[in-house]
Amino acid sequence: MTGKRRFGLWVMVAFAAGAATVTAVAEEPHLASALSSLQEARDDLSLTHDNKDGHPQAAMALIDKAVAEIRAVGQ
């Protein structure tokens, strides 16, 4: 398989996996709401001006894990 065909295959697989995740989350309004709230919280944390002893970064890492768990529902 050529490099371009292999890349195209990976893109299709990634798109299909993403579509399945979106569908599963969309079918559960509470999951969709939680995902939106987590993403908003992460955006807010990223705007902090002071390091605050690394706590905002630690919170963002935990949010990333929570988002990954919610997205895993559709897989």
Phi and psi in degrees as GROMACS dihedral restraints (atoms count N, CA, C in turn):
[ dihedral_restraints ]
;  ai    aj    ak    al  type     phi  dphi    fc
    3     4     5     6     1   -73.1    20    10
    4     5     6     7     1   163.3    20    10
    6     7     8     9     1   -60.1    20    10
    7     8     9    10     1   -41.0    20    10
    9    10    11    12     1   -67.1    20    10
   10    11    12    13     1   -41.2    20    10
   12    13    14    15     1   -67.2    20    10
   13    14    15    16     1   -40.1    20    10
   15    16    17    18     1   -64.3    20    10
   16    17    18    19     1   -42.6    20    10
   18    19    20    21     1   -62.3    20    10
   19    20    21    22     1   -43.8    20    10
   21    22    23    24     1   -60.9    20    10
   22    23    24    25     1   -38.7    20    10
   24    25    26    27     1   -64.4    20    10
   25    26    27    28     1   -43.8    20    10
   27    28    29    30     1   -62.9    20    10
   28    29    30    31     1   -39.2    20    10
   30    31    32    33     1   -62.8    20    10
   31    32    33    34     1   -43.3    20    10
   33    34    35    36     1   -64.6    20    10
   34    35    36    37     1   -41.2    20    10
   36    37    38    39     1   -64.1    20    10
   37    38    39    40     1   -44.8    20    10
   39    40    41    42     1   -63.1    20    10
   40    41    42    43     1   -40.9    20    10
   42    43    44    45     1   -64.4    20    10
   43    44    45    46     1   -44.1    20    10
   45    46    47    48     1   -63.7    20    10
   46    47    48    49     1   -41.5    20    10
   48    49    50    51     1   -64.8    20    10
   49    50    51    52     1   -41.6    20    10
   51    52    53    54     1   -64.7    20    10
   52    53    54    55     1   -39.9    20    10
   54    55    56    57     1   -65.2    20    10
   55    56    57    58     1   -39.1    20    10
   57    58    59    60     1   -64.8    20    10
   58    59    60    61     1   -39.7    20    10
   60    61    62    63     1   -65.0    20    10
   61    62    63    64     1   -46.2    20    10
   63    64    65    66     1   -60.5    20    10
   64    65    66    67     1   -42.3    20    10
   66    67    68    69     1   -63.2    20    10
   67    68    69    70     1   -46.3    20    10
   69    70    71    72     1   -63.5    20    10
   70    71    72    73     1   -42.2    20    10
   72    73    74    75     1   -69.1    20    10
   73    74    75    76     1   -39.4    20    10
   75    76    77    78     1   -64.4    20    10
   76    77    78    79     1   -30.3    20    10
   78    79    80    81     1   -73.6    20    10
   79    80    81    82     1   -16.4    20    10
   81    82    83    84     1  -117.6    20    10
   82    83    84    85     1    94.8    20    10
   84    85    86    87     1   -59.6    20    10
   85    86    87    88     1   -29.4    20    10
   87    88    89    90     1   -70.3    20    10
   88    89    90    91     1   -34.8    20    10
   90    91    92    93     1   -68.6    20    10
   91    92    93    94     1   -41.5    20    10
   93    94    95    96     1   -62.9    20    10
   94    95    96    97     1   -41.6    20    10
   96    97    98    99     1   -64.8    20    10
   97    98    99   100     1   -43.2    20    10
   99   100   101   102     1   -63.0    20    10
  100   101   102   103     1   -42.6    20    10
  102   103   104   105     1   -61.7    20    10
  103   104   105   106     1   -44.4    20    10
  105   106   107   108     1   -62.0    20    10
  106   107   108   109     1   -44.4    20    10
  108   109   110   111     1   -63.5    20    10
  109   110   111   112     1   -41.7    20    10
  111   112   113   114     1   -63.7    20    10
  112   113   114   115     1   -42.2    20    10
  114   115   116   117     1   -65.5    20    10
  115   116   117   118     1   -38.5    20    10
  117   118   119   120     1   -65.7    20    10
  118   119   120   121     1   -41.7    20    10
  120   121   122   123     1   -63.3    20    10
  121   122   123   124     1   -40.7    20    10
  123   124   125   126     1   -63.4    20    10
  124   125   126   127     1   -42.5    20    10
  126   127   128   129     1   -60.0    20    10
  127   128   129   130     1   -43.6    20    10
  129   130   131   132     1   -63.1    20    10
  130   131   132   133     1   -43.5    20    10
  132   133   134   135     1   -63.1    20    10
  133   134   135   136     1   -34.5    20    10
  135   136   137   138     1   -68.1    20    10
  136   137   138   139     1   -14.5    20    10
  138   139   140   141     1   -91.6    20    10
  139   140   141   142     1     0.1    20    10
  141   142   143   144     1   -63.4    20    10
  142   143   144   145     1   139.7    20    10
  144   145   146   147     1   -89.4    20    10
  145   146   147   148     1   -23.1    20    10
  147   148   149   150     1  -115.3    20    10
  148   149   150   151     1   147.9    20    10
  150   151   152   153     1   -63.5    20    10
  151   152   153   154     1   -30.1    20    10
  153   154   155   156     1    51.4    20    10
  154   155   156   157     1    45.1    20    10
  156   157   158   159     1    58.6    20    10
  157   158   159   160     1    27.2    20    10
  159   160   161   162     1    82.6    20    10
  160   161   162   163     1     1.9    20    10
  162   163   164   165     1   -65.2    20    10
  163   164   165   166     1   -41.0    20    10
  165   166   167   168     1   -61.0    20    10
  166   167   168   169     1   -39.4    20    10
  168   169   170   171     1   -66.6    20    10
  169   170   171   172     1   -39.5    20    10
  171   172   173   174     1   -64.6    20    10
  172   173   174   175     1   -40.5    20    10
  174   175   176   177     1   -64.7    20    10
  175   176   177   178     1   -40.2    20    10
  177   178   179   180     1   -64.1    20    10
  178   179   180   181     1   -37.6    20    10
  180   181   182   183     1   -64.1    20    10
  181   182   183   184     1   -40.4    20    10
  183   184   185   186     1   -67.3    20    10
  184   185   186   187     1   -38.3    20    10
  186   187   188   189     1   -63.1    20    10
  187   188   189   190     1   -42.0    20    10
  189   190   191   192     1   -58.1    20    10
  190   191   192   193     1   -40.3    20    10
  192   193   194   195     1   -66.7    20    10
  193   194   195   196     1   -41.7    20    10
  195   196   197   198     1   -63.8    20    10
  196   197   198   199     1   -42.1    20    10
  198   199   200   201     1   -61.8    20    10
  199   200   201   202     1   -43.1    20    10
  201   202   203   204     1   -62.1    20    10
  202   203   204   205     1   -38.5    20    10
  204   205   206   207     1   -64.9    20    10
  205   206   207   208     1   -42.4    20    10
  207   208   209   210     1   -64.8    20    10
  208   209   210   211     1   -42.8    20    10
  210   211   212   213     1   -66.5    20    10
  211   212   213   214     1   -27.6    20    10
  213   214   215   216     1   -68.3    20    10
  214   215   216   217     1   -17.9    20    10
  216   217   218   219     1   -56.6    20    10
  217   218   219   220     1   -36.9    20    10
  219   220   221   222     1   -85.4    20    10
  220   221   222   223     1     2.2    20    10
